[in-house]
Amino acid sequence: TESPKTTTERRGIPGAQFVEDVETYLTQTGFDVNSALAFLQERLQQYKLVEMKLLAQQRDLQAKIPDIEKCLDVVATLEAKKGTGEALIADFEVSEGIYSRACIEDNDSVCLWLGANVMLEYSCEEATLLLKKNLENAKASLEVLIADLLFLRDQVTVTQVTIARVYNWDVHQRRIRQIAASSTSKDS
């Protein structure tokens, strides 16, 4: 059940509604206090789940960007050595923690891992273009992801404040009823 007020959303993340007047909010939504709190707690848990997924994506992208930059550096080094007749001595990782030394002589192409156990051979120029494009895409994705996380954190804050406001309003209403009940029992 959504509230009558329109809430904004960002890339599938629903926006949280700030509740100024709890009584009006409860009337408009048709919730009692307990179901409103349950709804808000469920929404908060959904936000936390989405936040965990976005943070995992952010970590992946932050690890991917330096890898792409290293690949660009290697391709640039190979291009710089091309045509000089000078061999390039390089250590490369064969397996985790196992390295081998290679002597790379004049070479016009490089092989790039594309993922899913796929490797393709590219000319140095094509590899540079592909890696630059991948780097730009990764950086753009990271920017969008950071904006999503900021939006999400705002929604979490608004939802937490709303939960506190609904809870405090309920406590206040109970006190008022308790005072009214005790004053009527004294009058009798």
Secondary structure, 3 states (H helix, E strand, C coil): CCCCCCCCEECCEECCCCCCCHHHHHHHHCCCHHHHHHHHHHHHHHHHHHHHHHHHHHHHHHHHHHHHHHHHHHHHHHHHHCCCCCCEEEEEEEECCEEEEEEECCCCEEEEEEECCEEEEEEHHHHHHHHHHHHHHHHHHHHHHHHHHHHHHHHHHHHHHHHHHHHHHHHHHHHHHHHHHHHHHHHC
